[in-house]
Amino acid sequence: MNIIKILPVIVALFFGVKANAQTDFYEIVQKDLGEKGFYEPVYKQKLHYDIFDDQFNIELYAETDDFPFSSLTQGSVFYKIFSDLMEKEHIALWILCAKKDYNDLVSNFEHGKNDIAGLFGQHFENIPYSVNKYFYPSFAENKIHLVTVKGKTLDITQKSDLKNYKGIYTKEDKLSSFVIKDFKKLGLKEADTFEEMYEELLTGRVDFAVASYYKGQIKLYQQGIRNHVNLSRTPVWTVPLFFRLKPEFMNHPRMVYLKKYIQSSEYKQKRDEVLEDMLATYRENTKGIVPPTYMNSFQSMINTNQNK
């Protein structure tokens, strides 16, 4: 008798989760990441597997340290961007940042040694031995801009003019090998980290830096130095980002909708708004961050130049 009374409650709870899920597919939390002294956004997929009977799951390996695209600690801003897919079509993207070496995961995927559906946010590379394919069109672009000290102008009309100046990039920025080859042809230095790169720039050792639009600005906000630099109005390099999928996913009927969706103006508007909102969060949350100590010598250099 007691079992009969309890069972309807359990069933009601189960179906309640399904009904409520349609309005709550992701969460954004403000997470204190330690000694930085400010809060950073964390984007997480709230749902578990198979909330809907016809749910189509796409599991994708991603870089562990390439926020806002993917991060082990902060998730992916694309959980919010792609939330409409789950609500309207029950297509769930799972952006998985494994603690294993990412390059090993990619190699295993290309050699058919794991069961994952694909890779998230891949730059185009020619991989002739693999049967896996890039899913067109690209779902986003990684736009790479010049970063210069405020008040400093460079006489540049074409990319080759960069050879006349000292430039730097960082291997912490996850970029296509084709772009890296361009950097080396132009004689750019390589820094280990964004912090090192921006110090080289703001202490006058180089004339410009190159950085991804979103990740580059996040790092500037984190250090409290965004207001001391300018970004070029237009990107110098634009690199598309793709899903790279196994053949059985490439040809799946549900992927037809995904292809149409990422081509739509609705998707592009939402994507761009969410990314700009994320930058606004950093702009607001990092107010009052004390810049690195090298900025003292930078300010002295500015004052000296102004007095000449």
Secondary structure, DSSP 4 states (H G I P E B T S, - for coil): -HHHHHHHHHHHHHHHHHHHHTT-SEEEEEEE-STTSSEEEEEEE---S-SSTT-EEEEEE--SEETTTEETTTB-THHHHTHHIIIII-EEEEEE--SS-HHHHHHHHHTT-S---EEEEEPP---TT---EEEEEEEEEEEEEEEEETT-----SSGGGGGGS-EEEETTS---HHHHHHHHHTT-EEESSHHHHHHHHHTTS-SEEEEEHHHHHHHHHHHT-GGGEEE-SS-SEEEEEEEEE-HHHHT-THHHHHHHHHHSHHHHHHHHHHHHHHHHHHHHHTTTPPPPTHHHHHHHHHHHHHH-
